[in-house]
Amino acid sequence: MCYGSQRLPPFHGDNNTRSPPLTDVNTEVVENLRLRLAETERLRRAGAREAELGKKLVEMKRSVSVMEIHESYLKRGFVD
């Protein structure tokens, strides 16, 4: 099995092998990934909120247009 230009070590199912302890570099990488994931999630929520607000804005504009049409109709009715 190949991974890029490197070969992965074979898996023997040996449960006695332990993962190497986290080093400062590994801890830094994990923390960096957590921060990036949190930022990505925040941006996703902000995008969803922006889409929701955009839909509400379109609905409000439509309502204003309808009210303007009613207003002009009523003005014509009272003028005639």
Beta strands, then each sheet from edge to edge (+ up, - down):
strand 1: 2-3
strand 2: 6-7
sheet 1: 1+ 2-
end
